[in-house]
Amino acid sequence: MTSVIGEGRVAKGRRQHVLSRLLGEHLVTSQPQLVELLAAEGIRATQATVSRDLEELGAVKVRMPGVEGQVYAVAELPKDHAVPADHLRRVLGEWVVEIALSANLVVLRTPPGSAHVVASALDRTGLPGVVGTLAGDDTVFVAADDSLGGPALKARISELSGR
């Protein structure tokens, strides 16, 4: 599964991941500046798209010492920005390529470098029955609550992902 849709265009999840990284690396004061930074990464996006991405990521403009004006920032702690259930469905549908079960662990496979996106979405939605997640490069372990159990959690994640 590749995130590239066309030359310079990438899937929303990948674009938002790069956008978040750019906000952490640069003092971004405007959406046109962010469009340019994305272009430098080989990602083509319109200002309207960037505006929607910033809203979905929960980005806000904040004052920084020594910087004139305000810069965009995204909450650093996942708990600071809850993910709506529809976002979880999209993330699971776009990024999960395989789902397996091992006792109380649900094992999710993703494209290389994408596991953290899925784990973060699961952590931030507070999906009932999830005790926690552990992400590697292309694998996410999702620990099921004893009261729910692994098979039921696998069924729920499979349903949400459309698999």
N, C-alpha and C positions, 0 to 999 in steps of 0.2 A: 504494500500500500504506500503510495507516494503522496506527499502533501502538495505537490506542484500541480496546478490546474492548467496553467498555460504559461507562456514565457513571462516571468516576473510576477505571476499571480500564484498565491498559495492559499491553502485552506485556512479558514478563519482561526481555528485553534492554534495553528503554527504561527500565523501572523500576530495573534494576540500574545503568544509567548515571546516572540521577538520584540514586540512593542513594549512589553513589561521589562524585558532585559534592557532595552534602550533607555527607558525611563530611569532605571537604576544606574546606568553608566553615564548619562548626559543630563545637563540641566536644560530641560526642554521647556521653553516658554510659550510655544505656539503650536497649533496643529500643522501649519505648513512646514515648520521645522521638523516635526515628526514624520511627515510625508517624505521629506528629503532624507532623513536618517534611514527610513525603511528602504528607500530607493538605493541608498548606498549599500544596503544588505542584499540587494537584488529582489526586493519585494515592492511591487507596484500596488499602490493604494491611493484612493481619492481622499480628499479631506473629509467628505461625508462618511466614508468608511471608517477613517481614523476616529472621527467624532463618536460613532456608534461603538467602536471598540473601547474607547476610553470610558464611555458610560457603562458598558458591560463589565469592564474590569474594576469599576468603582474608583477610577482615577479622579483625583481632585487637584485643584491648584492651591499651592501652599507658598508661604513666604519662607525664603531661605536667607540666613545671615550672609551678607556680602553680595547678594544677588539683587539686581534691580528688577522689580516686578515680582511675579509669581511663577513657579515652575510646577509642572505636572508631577504627581506622586501617586503611587499605588500602595495601599496598606501592606506593611511587611508581614504581619502575622495573618495566616489564613483565617483565623477565627474572626478577624476584623471585617471580613467581607463575606457574608453568606452567599452561597451559590444557589440560585433558584433550581427547582427540580427540572425544568425544561432545559436548563444549561447542562445539567448532569446527563440527561438523555442524549443531547447533542454530542457531548464529549465521549460518552460511552459508544454511541453509534459511529462516530468518526474515527476514534482512536483504538478501540478494542477489536483485535482481530481473532482472538481465541480465548475461550473461557474453560478452565479445568477446575477440578475439585480434589482436595486432599484433606480428608477429615473436616476440621473446622476452618480450613484455609481455602479461599477461592483464589485461583491463580489466573491473572489476566495478562495476556500477551498483547503488546503494542508494537508499532514500528520502532526501530532503534531511536533512542533519545526522547521518547514520548511518554514513558511510564509516569514521570512526575506530574504530567498534566492530568492524567487519569486519577492518580492518588490524591492530588490536591483537590480535585472536584469532589471525590468521594468524602474526603475529610471535611470539606467546607459545607457539604449539604447536610451532614448529620444524618445520613441514611440509617434508619432503624436497623439494628442488628449488626452494625459495623463497630467493632471494638477499636480498630485502627488499621492503618495501611503501612506498607513498606515498599518503596519503589527502587528498582534498579534502573538499568538503561532501557530495557524493553519488557520488563516483567514487574507486575505489581502483586504482592501478597496482600489479600484482604482477610483479616481475622474476623471470624463470625462470633457473635455473642453466643454463649452456651444455651441460652433460652431459645434462640432462633435456630442455630446450627448451620453448618456449611451448606448442605443441600438446599435448604430454603433460601439462603442468601444467594447462592449461585442462580437459583431460579429467578429471584428478584432482579439481579444484575443482568441476567440474560434477557428478561422481559424489557428492562429499561433500555438495553442496547439494541433491541430489535433482533436478537439472535435466537 
